[in-house]
Amino acid sequence: MRFCPFAQRTRLVLTAKGIKHEVININLKNKPEWFFKKNPTGLVPVLENSQGQLICESAITCEYLDEAYPGKKLLPDDPYEKACQKMVFELFSKVPSLVGSFIRSTNKEERSGLKEEFRKEFSKLEEVLTNKKTTFFGGNSLSMIDYLIWPWFQRLEALELTECVDHTPKIKLWMAAMREDPAVSALPIDVKTFRGFLNLYLQNSLEACDYGL
């Protein structure tokens, strides 16, 4: 779970809102039985509050945290602005599966085709920033949608996919602005460590999730 972009969404929101929490990592290649009692699907993250209530699915955990805890509000109150963020979220929705396909591909020609798919998806997001004329996807300040999509952009360097944003200057500026955020900088991705993890993960090694410890 240390390397999971979906779990990182929840950790970003916890950090951004200053919510005290404990992170319990599990081995994604050897999930413990107790975890399936928390979430029968076996997917991370799972959020458990002080009342023992369980919330699953990364985007849902993030929205719950924003509504249930005080402090900085990450989702807008205005229904239209909230809908706009959800529409951007839908625009982004193909990227995680593309990353999964790219990671598992060993064919050079197939990888080249996937890179072109990335460029197309990133062009759609570039258009959003161009039309909004703002640094962030939700406006002039960082908000929920930025945290929800950031983990995949953060991994572009480790996956050797940075060339796929060369044609999107506004996304590159957004990425630079994201790196300055305290919550983002508190949850860095070490390129060498991530690549070491990924190499073992693709070999189905039980040691993958502990790589670098």
N, C-alpha and C positions, 0 to 999 in steps of 0.2 A: 504493500500500500504506500510505501515511502515514495514510489515513483509514479503513482497513478494520477493522471491529470484530473479525473473526476473527483477523487478524494481531495485533491488540492483546491478545487473550487470551494469546498466547505471550509478548509483550513484558512483560505484567504479571507473569507467572510468572518470567521471567528476572530482572526487576527485584526482585521480592519475595524471591527466593532469593539475590540478589547474585551472579549468574553473569555473569562478563565475557563480552561478546558484541559482535559487529558487526552492525548492521542495514543491509541492502542493499535499498533501495526500488526497485521497478520500476514502470513506467507501465502501469496496468491496462488502458488503452485501446490500448496499443501494446507488448505484451509481447515482450521480446527472445527470439530463437531459443534462446539458451543456457538460458533458464529452463525451456523445455519438456523439456530433457534432465534437469533436476532433478525436474520433475513434469510428466509428459505431459498431465495434465488442465489445466495452466496456472493452477491455483488457488493462492492464498496462504493461510497462510504455508507456507514450506518451511524446515525446520530442518536445518542441516548441522553435524555435530559435528567435532571435531578429527581424527577418523579418516576423514572424508569420507563418513560414513554419512548418509543422507537420511531424514528423517521428515516426513510430510505429514499434513494434517488438524489443525486447531487444537487440539481437545480431546486428540488423541493426542499431539501435541507437548508439551502441558502435563503430561500424565501421565508421559511419558518423562522430562522435565526433573526432575520431582519424585522419580522413582525413581533416576535416574542420577547426580544431583548431591547433595552434602551440604548441610547448612544446614537452615533451617526446613522442616519437612514440612508440605505443604499438604493432602495426602490423609490421612484417618485410617487407622490400622492395623487397627482393628476392622472385620471384614467387613460387619457390619450397618450401621455408620455410613457405610462407603464405599458400600454399596448405597443408603442413604438419600439420599446426595448425587447418585447417578446417577438416582434417581427424581425428584428436584427438577429435574435437568438435562432429563429427559424432559418434565416439566411446562412447562418454559420453551421447549421446542423449536419451538413455533409462532410465537414472537415474532420471530425474525429474518426469516421469510418475510412476516410481517405488515408489518414495517418496509419491506421491499422493495416490497410492494404499495402501501403508503402513499406512498412516495417517487415512484413512477411514476404514481400516480393524479392526474388533473387534474379529476376530477368531484367537485363538492362533496358530493353525496349519497352517492357511493361512499366518500369520505373519512370522512363521518359514520358510516357503517356500519363502517368499519375501526376507528374510534376505539372503537366499542362492543365490537368484538372484542378490542381491547387491554384494555379494562376487565375483560372476562371472564377473560382470561388472567392479568392481574395479580391478580384476586380469588383465583385458585387459589394463587398464590404468597403472597398475604397470609395465607391460611388456614394455610399451612405455618409461617410465623413465629408466628402466633397459637397454634398447637398446640405448637410447640417452646418458646415463651416465652423465646426468645433474640433477641439483636440481629441475629445473622448466620444464614445458612441452614444452616451446618454446626454451629452451637453458639454458645458465648459469645465465641469468637474467630474472626477472619476465616480462611477456608480456601479450598480450590480452587473449590468451587461458586460462591462469591461472585465470584471473578475471572472465571470462565467466563461469567457472565451480565451482569456489570457494563457492558461496552462498550455494550450497547444501551440501558441505563438512562442512561448518561452522555450519550447523544445525544438524549434526550427533549426537552431545552430547545431544541436547535438545530432539531429537527423540529417544534417547537411542539406537543408531545404531553404536556406536564407535567400537563395537566388530567386525563389518563387515570389518574393515581395519586392524585388528590384524595380518592378514596374508600378509600384503603389507607394508613392512618396508620403501620402498622408498616413498610411498604415505604419510606415517606418518611423514617422514622427510620433505616432501614438505609442508604438513599442518603446521608444526612448522615454516618453513621458511615464509610461507604466513602470519602467525600471526605477524611476525616482520615487515611487510610492513606497511608504514604510512597510505596508503589509507584503507587497511583492518582494522587496529587498530582504524581508525577514524569512522568505521561503525560496531561496535560490536553487537553481539546478546546476550542479557541477557537470560540465560536458563530459569529462573523462569518466566520471563515476556513472553517469547515466548510460554511456555507451558500453561500459563494462557490464552493467546490469542487463542491458538489452541483449548483449551477446549471449549471456547465460540464460536469459529468459527464453530466447528463441531456440535454445537447446533443451528446453523443458527442465532445466536444472533447478533442484530444490534450493540451491544456494543463491539463486538470482536475487531474491528480495532482501538478502542480507549483505549484498555486495557493498563494499566500502566501509562497513562497520568495523 
